[in-house]
Every structure is written in structure tokens, then in C-alpha cells.
Amino acid sequence: MDGVTEGSFVSVLSRLGLVWSWHTPFLRISTGVPSRTRLRSALRPYLETGLPVTVQLMGLDAGRLAATAARVLDLGAVCADLNCACPSPTVLGSDSGGARLRHLDWLADTLARMREACGDRGLSVKLRVGFESPDEFPRIAEAVREGRPDVAIVHYRTVREQYRPIAGGLERLARAASALPGVTVFGSGDLFTVSDGLAMAAVPGIAGLAPARGLMRSPDLLTRLRAAVAGEPAPPPLEPCRFLLELGEEARRTHPPRGSGFLLRLAAAMFGADSERFRRLVACRTLDATLDELRRLHVSAPTNQETT
Ligand SMILES: Cc1cc2nc3c(=O)[nH]c(=O)nc-3n(C[C@H](O)[C@H](O)[C@H](O)COP(=O)(O)O)c2cc1C
């Protein structure tokens, strides 16, 4: 997630064992192929975790995308991913991201050139089920099959649907998976709880789950989902204040001086913007004051009182 799965969020989730691979936010490839030095520095936070890293690229020029894909793999990523899903008005305004679903010859050609540049190393594509309508998916799938990616991550909305609630998302995913034989299909869309994950994992042809906003609400969602899908006992609960505290301390150590805006954004997602805990954090004027408040909240958290 652009603006979220970055910096201290990446190091803390990795350190706490809450993830087992990383998918970077999109890297825009516009005026040229980024130098190895620039790519190395962009990838450092992810590669430093020691976990497998997929690097997402977004752009229009097939040659530059293919050359960049080969370069990120040379630098240690396990997979290069092409973003054909982003619905942000700025991205669509430059005909990138989700807008690429309207250019199917381009999609087939770009994936094929990336495939050639990547050889037998990992290649994936991030899709929505259509630009205007899910009825477009059979033709999108044809273009994808020509490009031979290993993995497709399919968000069940169309680009036009942005993030609005929709009905029948899982049925759309079932149709998408059946149109992509030989491609490993991951599902995406409204994965907030373990029961959301179990329902999506049961869709025929869906081989994996790619939650996004749910990780902001529950940073331990992936470990809980993995246990539930495998039929194993749930891992011990993550105390949210302890997580935010670790995140804030990491941010202060690695990017000083930094405000508490990012912590507050996550706290709003985790506790709810109307909650007492969030109000107490918002009232703090500095990062240090926010961390002190989190320590007090952590000590008084119910999960803590049970264990002490
Ligand atoms: C803040 C934010 C940033 C995102 N950034 C990216 C991105 O860089 N690349 C991408 O493929 N998807 C991105 N997404 C989309 C998610 O990967 C996902 O497909 C979408 O949010 C639906 O999943 P969810 O309902 O579980 O959040 C982003 C979503 C959010 C909310």
C-alpha cells in the first residue's frame, strides 16, 4: 500500500513475524530506467528484512518496464509485478495503473516483454476485474495469458467502482480464476477479518489472499488468516498499543525528527476515530508525548492485565 507499507511499518511487521514476504507499493517508471543505485535505495527497507520481496512497477513504456523488472530481480527481489489496478485520479489521468486495462494489446505485449526480461524468475500482475465492467475480464484474461505471468493478484472491483461496496465480489473472483488457467491467482478485496479470508480462500481457483486495508486495522491479520486457513490454532493476540509503541519508537530511531501523523492514521484505523483511545492520542502534541500515552494505554490494556 502506497504511503503505508513503508519505513517503520515494514521493519516492525517483519520483526514481529507478522508477514513472510513483502509486496512494495508501486514504483513509477516514467522518464527512464532507474539506476541501480536509485533502485537499491528504494528497495533497501524491504530487502533488509530478509523476506522475499515483490517489487511493483507502474508505467507506460514496455521496454523500460521490462528493463526495470530485470534490474530489480538482479538486485535481490524474487518477483516483479505490473500495476494495472490503481484507480487514483492522478494515476488514471496519466493513463497508468488501472487505465492500462483499456489497452489490452499493450498489456499482452508488456507482460510478454517483462517475461522475456525476467526469464524464469518471478513475474506477476495486479489487476481489477475490468475498467467499466466485470464483463471485460475474459478479454483481459486473454491478454494476461499471452504475457505468461506466474501470478495474478485480482482485486474484485472494477476501476470505476474505486472502493465502493459491491455485491458478488467472490463470484467475480471465481470467474477470474477460471479464466486464468496456469496462473496462480491471489484474491483481493475487503479482507478485514478471518471470516472474510476463509470465505475468499474457499473460492475455487483462489490460491492466496492479498489483504491491504485490513492490515492497518489489524497488523496481525496475515498470521491469523494463515492459521485459520491451515486449520491451526490462532496465534496470541497482538496488543495494539504495543504495536503502535514499537512503530513510533522505530520511527523515532530511524527517521528523527518525525511527527506522529502516521501513528495517528493507524491508531484511527485500529481503534476507530471516535474511540476514547484515539482521542487521548490526538490530544498529544509531540511524538514523545504520543509514545508516553501509548505506554499508559498499553499497561492498562485488558490483554495485558490478563497476562500480568
Ligand atoms: C492506502 C492504499 C494504498 C494502496 N497502494 C497500492 C499500491 O501501491 N499497489 C497496489 O497494487 N495496490 C494498492 N492498493 C490497493 C490494495 O492493494 C488492494 O487491492 C485494495 O485496497 C483492496 O483490498 P482491501 O479491500 O483488502 O484493502 C492500495 C490501497 C490502499 C487503501
The ligand as a Tripos MOL2 file, in Angstrom:
@<TRIPOS>MOLECULE
LIG
   31    33     1     0     0
SMALL
NO_CHARGES

@<TRIPOS>ATOM
      1 C1         -3.6940    3.4360    1.0190 C.3       1 LIG1
      2 C2         -3.6810    2.3750   -0.0520 C.ar      1 LIG1
      3 C3         -2.6020    2.2620   -0.8910 C.ar      1 LIG1
      4 C4         -2.5800    1.2870   -1.8920 C.ar      1 LIG1
      5 N1         -1.4810    1.1700   -2.6790 N.ar      1 LIG1
      6 C5         -1.4240    0.1830   -3.5980 C.ar      1 LIG1
      7 C6         -0.2570    0.0010   -4.3940 C.ar      1 LIG1
      8 O1          0.7350    0.7300   -4.3080 O.2       1 LIG1
      9 N2         -0.2790   -1.0270   -5.2950 N.ar      1 LIG1
     10 C7         -1.3520   -1.8750   -5.4350 C.ar      1 LIG1
     11 O2         -1.3060   -2.8050   -6.2410 O.2       1 LIG1
     12 N3         -2.4580   -1.7110   -4.7020 N.ar      1 LIG1
     13 C8         -2.5140   -0.7200   -3.7930 C.ar      1 LIG1
     14 N4         -3.6500   -0.5770   -3.0460 N.ar      1 LIG1
     15 C9         -4.8110   -1.4750   -3.2910 C.3       1 LIG1
     16 C10        -4.7440   -2.7180   -2.4240 C.3       1 LIG1
     17 O3         -3.6120   -3.4950   -2.7730 O.3       1 LIG1
     18 C11        -5.9850   -3.6090   -2.5550 C.3       1 LIG1
     19 O4         -6.0590   -4.1880   -3.8280 O.3       1 LIG1
     20 C12        -7.2780   -2.8550   -2.2800 C.3       1 LIG1
     21 O5         -7.1350   -1.9410   -1.2010 O.3       1 LIG1
     22 C13        -8.4180   -3.8420   -1.9530 C.3       1 LIG1
     23 O6         -8.0620   -4.6230   -0.8590 O.3       1 LIG1
     24 P1         -8.6160   -4.3140    0.6470 P.3       1 LIG1
     25 O7        -10.1050   -4.1270    0.4930 O.co2     1 LIG1
     26 O8         -8.2130   -5.5510    1.4270 O.co2     1 LIG1
     27 O9         -7.9740   -3.0480    1.1110 O.co2     1 LIG1
     28 C14        -3.6970    0.4060   -2.0560 C.ar      1 LIG1
     29 C15        -4.7880    0.5390   -1.2130 C.ar      1 LIG1
     30 C16        -4.8060    1.4990   -0.2140 C.ar      1 LIG1
     31 C17        -6.0210    1.5990    0.6770 C.3       1 LIG1
@<TRIPOS>BOND
     1     1     2 1
     2     2     3 ar
     3     2    30 ar
     4     3     4 ar
     5     4     5 ar
     6     4    28 ar
     7     5     6 ar
     8     6     7 ar
     9     6    13 1
    10     7     8 2
    11     7     9 ar
    12     9    10 ar
    13    10    11 2
    14    10    12 ar
    15    12    13 ar
    16    13    14 ar
    17    14    15 1
    18    14    28 ar
    19    15    16 1
    20    16    17 1
    21    16    18 1
    22    18    19 1
    23    18    20 1
    24    20    21 1
    25    20    22 1
    26    22    23 1
    27    23    24 1
    28    24    25 2
    29    24    26 1
    30    24    27 1
    31    28    29 ar
    32    29    30 ar
    33    30    31 1
@<TRIPOS>SUBSTRUCTURE
     1 LIG1         1 GROUP 0 **** ****
